[in-house]
Amino acid sequence: MTHPLQHPRPLDAAQALDAHLDLIGRDTQRWLDLFADDAIVEFPYATGLGVPGRFEGKPAIRRYFEGILERFRDLSLLDARRYPTTDPDVAIAEVHGSATILPAGKRYEQNYVMIVATRDGKIVRYREYWNPALVLEAFGEVAARGEVAP
């Protein structure tokens, strides 16, 4: 008989969402390990700021998040409200995010809606909705030039 930790069960979407909230901004490599190689990350409101709203594949996801997360100091994602679905491969949550944005040191407070879809225990689609006006306020000129989206 094998030990349960030797062959852990694949994550369902709710577990993947919890791991995402725990790891993002804290351990980039372990966070990226949550994603399938062909994963897609989408920010539907990003295009309103003139920045890409879709990243396909782990290399593109890594490049984007390594750049953006350097601007977030003391990122915390709190008060997650999870909404059950009938599909174990889909999870939905509302989360409040808080950070200090570098280099200006402005406070950033944002409410997010996150949708996670998994396949074989890996995130294959991550979609995040947020208020673009709050991004402009916190990121200022950088956001106005279309160089950043959270």
SULGICOR-V368932 format. One record per residue. N is the residue number from 1. RES is the residue in one small letter. SS is DSSP state (hx for helix, st for strand, lp for the rest). OMEGA is omega in whole degrees, -180 to 180 (999 if undefined). Layout:
N;RES;SS;OMEGA  N;RES;SS;OMEGA
This chain:
1;m;lp;180  2;t;lp;178  3;h;lp;-177  4;p;lp;-179  5;l;lp;178  6;q;lp;179  7;h;lp;-178  8;p;lp;177  9;r;lp;177  10;p;lp;178  11;l;lp;168  12;d;lp;-174  13;a;hx;180  14;a;hx;178  15;q;hx;178  16;a;hx;178  17;l;hx;177  18;d;hx;179  19;a;hx;176  20;h;hx;-179  21;l;hx;-179  22;d;hx;-170  23;l;hx;-175  24;i;lp;-179  25;g;lp;-177  26;r;lp;-178  27;d;lp;-173  28;t;hx;-178  29;q;hx;178  30;r;hx;177  31;w;hx;179  32;l;hx;178  33;d;lp;177  34;l;lp;-172  35;f;st;171  36;a;st;-180  37;d;st;-178  38;d;st;-177  39;a;st;176  40;i;st;175  41;v;st;-178  42;e;st;173  43;f;lp;-173  44;p;lp;-178  45;y;lp;-178  46;a;hx;-177  47;t;hx;175  48;g;hx;176  49;l;hx;179  50;g;lp;179  51;v;lp;179  52;p;lp;-180  53;g;lp;-177  54;r;st;178  55;f;st;-176  56;e;st;178  57;g;lp;-177  58;k;hx;179  59;p;hx;179  60;a;hx;178  61;i;hx;178  62;r;hx;-178  63;r;hx;-178  64;y;hx;-174  65;f;hx;177  66;e;hx;178  67;g;hx;-176  68;i;hx;-176  69;l;hx;175  70;e;lp;-179  71;r;lp;-178  72;f;st;174  73;r;st;178  74;d;st;177  75;l;st;173  76;s;st;177  77;l;st;-171  78;l;st;173  79;d;st;179  80;a;st;173  81;r;st;-176  82;r;st;180  83;y;st;-177  84;p;lp;175  85;t;lp;178  86;t;lp;-179  87;d;lp;-180  88;p;lp;178  89;d;lp;177  90;v;st;177  91;a;st;-180  92;i;st;178  93;a;st;167  94;e;st;-175  95;v;st;173  96;h;st;178  97;g;st;-179  98;s;st;179  99;a;st;169  100;t;st;-176  101;i;st;179  102;l;lp;6  103;p;lp;-174  104;a;lp;180  105;g;lp;180  106;k;st;175  107;r;st;178  108;y;st;177  109;e;st;-175  110;q;st;172  111;n;st;-177  112;y;st;164  113;v;st;-176  114;m;st;176  115;i;st;-179  116;v;st;173  117;a;st;-179  118;t;st;173  119;r;st;179  120;d;lp;175  121;g;lp;-180  122;k;st;176  123;i;st;177  124;v;st;176  125;r;st;177  126;y;st;180  127;r;st;-176  128;e;st;178  129;y;st;180  130;w;lp;-176  131;n;lp;-179  132;p;hx;180  133;a;hx;179  134;l;hx;176  135;v;hx;179  136;l;hx;-179  137;e;hx;-176  138;a;hx;-175  139;f;hx;175  140;g;lp;-176  141;e;hx;-178  142;v;hx;180  143;a;hx;-179  144;a;hx;178  145;r;lp;178  146;g;lp;-177  147;e;lp;-175  148;v;lp;169  149;a;lp;-176  150;p;lp;999
